[in-house]
């Protein structure tokens, strides 16, 4: 390299000649680095997705070959499947209640953690603990006990003379038992909010104080608008997670009572792995994908109205 | 800061946070306490966090498991699956992320968009065809369906996390190495990988936590009791047909969380940083 530096012309020539060769070589090197993911992406994501799309137009029980039925599965889903309507309804209600609650909780605690008091690092960790273990079978076992007839909650209520129920098998409360469990795991949006809060320049608050703004005004005019990109991010991720909720409903309420907690993922699992209707379950999966895509699209579209980007003037 | 007013507000603040934190941790504390309670006390004194006397029998009894299968077997299975998955995730995410962050290649933009799209892809869509695939490969009732995906970039999150991290490492370092005659493989192995330690630790923690907790994949792929992971073992243990007593069940539940707790305590610094930078669950 160094010897050629004296002559820019020859450097340019060698550069051009070598460029193609180097491009090819670098493509090959890149291919070798990428190959694990490429194999996975083609063999375990794209391939299966195409196959699943095909299956959604068939009846397939894994014993005999898939049988082409055209649009029958989709027609049945939308016109003649009470459980589809029920599970979609349950899932939407669950997402609509649990996601905002979780985010409000996460933001509230993150703001407490960001007040500059001593020990907030340790507190953050403590509040994060439920998020690591919340999806486990162990917590499902505990939840069944705590919200059971003879459980801890009813014992506490008994001190106040209230007689409780077997909460997770009561049609009106079963879903709430699961909502509480999910909101309890607000740790990761909290940490993300905390990172967002720390990015807000302190001068803004100082300037607002000089202008005589109180806490509430500062929150609505500074904190909330500047946090909207983080809120947006958390909203999308929690929403997608909400639609995929499975384990805790499977373990704690088993979809019951009277299908009040029959989450979509649970219904899909049953169709696929209990009834072995692989074709129908694939159609259900594609409907889920489209629903999630639509909701994501709506949130993205609406984000232009409420997410603050520094280049434009802020709208809150 | 040292005025009287700030002192009272500080006391208020800390008592609120501690009280609220106690409420948050109550279910976990309750579990740990109940695992030491004698059987009748679990329901009699359900809300209390103090066992009248400490009993370790629940653990001894629970460890026996059910039928011929003890929890030693389930823990061993979980350890095998988790360890291999962690190795797989470290392997695939570091290699692939290096290519995206440092190399120039054809279709780079499209491929990166594909990667990001799969981050958002609900797993239900690929669940069924993947099951059929593994079924046809004869992998059902082996650990392979739980482990192999990790080796081929099954968690695009991790690749994304590593890409972000590697982009933050100054390019001058690899340029210098290349001028010194290092190949791209050398740059990866000797320059980038050692500097990626914090990101690798984050990947390790999350993969460990998720695999250890994972319920759906073992539920689908492992039907023989001798292959059960702790999650499946615990579920079978809590089944009314097998359930002999709450005490041992709660004891085993507590025990099943210990590996995650240990990892959390030792690596919390990386964990919190990892979530903040990438926003993973």
Contacts between the chains, C-beta under 8 A, distances in Angstrom:
chain1	res1	chain2	res2	distance
A	1	B	179	7.1
A	23	B	104	7.8
A	26	B	103	5.8
A	26	B	104	6.0
A	26	B	105	6.3
A	26	B	184	7.6
A	27	B	105	4.8
A	27	B	106	5.8
A	29	B	103	6.3
A	29	B	184	4.8
A	29	B	185	7.6
A	30	B	99	4.8
A	30	B	103	4.3
A	30	B	104	7.7
A	30	B	105	3.6
A	30	B	108	8.0
A	31	B	105	7.3
A	33	B	95	5.0
A	33	B	96	6.5
A	33	B	98	5.6
A	33	B	99	3.7
A	33	B	103	6.8
A	33	B	184	7.8
A	33	B	188	7.3
A	34	B	95	7.8
A	34	B	96	5.7
A	34	B	99	4.8
A	34	B	100	8.0
A	34	B	105	7.8
A	34	B	111	7.4
A	36	B	91	7.1
A	36	B	92	4.3
A	36	B	95	6.0
A	36	B	96	6.2
A	36	B	151	6.3
A	36	B	152	4.9
A	36	B	153	5.4
A	37	B	92	6.3
A	37	B	95	8.0
A	37	B	96	4.1
A	37	B	115	7.3
A	37	B	152	6.7
A	37	B	153	3.4
A	37	B	156	7.9
A	37	B	159	6.5
A	39	B	152	5.1
A	40	B	92	7.4
A	40	B	149	6.8
A	40	B	152	3.1
A	40	B	153	4.4
A	40	B	154	6.1
A	41	B	114	6.4
A	41	B	115	7.8
A	41	B	118	7.0
A	41	B	153	6.9
A	43	B	152	7.4
A	44	B	126	6.9
A	44	B	130	6.3
A	44	B	133	7.8
A	44	B	149	6.2
A	44	B	152	6.6
A	44	B	154	7.1
A	45	B	118	5.7
A	45	B	121	7.2
A	45	B	126	6.0
A	47	B	129	7.6
A	47	B	133	8.0
A	48	B	126	4.5
A	48	B	129	3.5
A	48	B	130	5.3
A	48	B	133	6.5
A	49	B	125	6.2
A	49	B	126	6.3
A	49	B	129	7.3
A	51	B	129	4.3
A	51	B	132	7.4
A	51	B	133	8.0
A	52	B	125	6.2
A	52	B	126	6.8
A	52	B	128	5.9
A	52	B	129	4.4
A	55	B	128	7.0
A	55	B	129	6.8
A	62	B	132	6.9
A	62	B	135	7.0
A	112	B	13	7.5
A	112	B	16	7.8
A	112	B	17	6.3
A	115	B	13	6.9
A	117	B	10	6.3
A	117	B	13	5.5
A	117	B	14	7.0
A	119	B	14	7.2
A	123	B	17	5.3
A	123	B	21	6.3
A	124	B	272	6.9
A	125	B	268	5.5
A	125	B	272	7.4
A	126	B	21	4.8
A	126	B	24	7.1
A	126	B	25	6.5
A	127	B	21	6.4
A	127	B	24	6.1
A	128	B	268	7.9
A	128	B	271	7.8
A	128	B	272	7.1
A	129	B	24	7.6
A	129	B	25	6.5
A	129	B	28	6.7
A	129	B	264	7.3
A	130	B	24	6.2
A	130	B	25	7.8
A	130	B	27	7.9
A	130	B	28	7.5
A	131	B	281	7.9
A	132	B	209	5.7
A	132	B	260	5.7
A	132	B	264	5.7
A	133	B	28	7.4
A	133	B	213	7.3
A	133	B	257	5.3
A	133	B	260	5.9
A	133	B	261	7.9
A	135	B	213	5.1
A	135	B	215	7.5
A	136	B	213	4.8
A	136	B	215	7.9
A	136	B	231	6.8
A	136	B	256	6.8
A	136	B	257	6.5
A	136	B	260	7.9
A	137	B	215	6.2
A	137	B	230	7.9
A	137	B	231	4.7
A	137	B	232	7.9
A	137	B	234	4.4
A	137	B	235	5.1
A	137	B	238	7.6
A	137	B	253	7.4
A	137	B	256	7.1
A	138	B	31	7.2
A	138	B	234	6.4
A	138	B	253	3.6
A	138	B	254	7.1
A	138	B	256	4.9
A	138	B	257	5.4
A	139	B	27	7.2
A	139	B	253	8.0
A	141	B	234	6.9
A	141	B	238	5.4
A	141	B	249	6.2
A	141	B	250	7.0
A	141	B	253	4.9
A	142	B	27	5.4
A	142	B	28	7.9
A	142	B	30	7.0
A	142	B	31	4.9
A	142	B	250	7.4
A	142	B	253	6.5
A	143	B	27	7.3
A	145	B	34	7.8
A	145	B	42	7.8
A	145	B	46	7.8
A	145	B	246	7.2
A	145	B	250	7.4
A	146	B	27	6.0
A	146	B	30	7.0
A	150	B	43	4.5
A	150	B	46	6.1
A	151	B	46	5.7
A	152	B	30	6.0
A	152	B	46	4.6
A	152	B	47	4.4
A	153	B	47	8.0
A	154	B	46	7.5
A	155	B	45	7.8
A	155	B	46	4.4
A	155	B	47	4.0
A	156	B	47	5.1
A	184	B	24	7.1
A	184	B	27	7.9
A	187	B	275	8.0
A	188	B	275	5.0
A	188	B	279	7.3
A	188	B	280	7.2
A	188	B	281	5.6
A	191	B	272	5.6
A	191	B	275	4.6
A	191	B	276	5.4
A	192	B	275	6.5
A	192	B	276	6.1
A	192	B	279	5.2
A	194	B	276	7.2
A	195	B	276	3.9
A	195	B	277	7.8
A	233	B	279	5.9
A	234	B	279	7.4
A	236	B	120	7.9
A	237	B	279	6.2
A	237	B	281	7.1
A	240	B	120	6.3
A	240	B	122	6.5
A	241	B	281	6.3
A	243	B	122	6.6
A	244	B	122	5.4
A	244	B	123	6.8
A	244	B	124	6.5
A	246	B	216	5.9
A	247	B	215	4.6
A	247	B	216	6.4
A	250	B	215	7.7
A	251	B	215	7.6
A	251	B	235	6.7
A	265	B	124	6.0
A	268	B	124	5.8
A	269	B	216	7.7
A	272	B	127	7.3
A	272	B	128	5.3
A	272	B	131	7.5
A	273	B	131	7.7
A	273	B	220	6.1
A	278	B	128	5.6
A	278	B	132	6.8
A	281	B	128	5.6
A	282	B	128	5.3
A	282	B	129	7.4
A	285	B	122	7.9
A	285	B	124	4.8
A	285	B	125	4.9
A	285	B	127	7.1
A	285	B	128	6.4
A	286	B	125	7.0
A	288	B	122	6.2
A	288	B	124	5.7
A	288	B	125	7.4
A	289	B	121	7.8
A	289	B	122	6.2
A	289	B	124	7.8
A	289	B	125	5.1
A	292	B	122	5.9
A	296	B	120	7.4
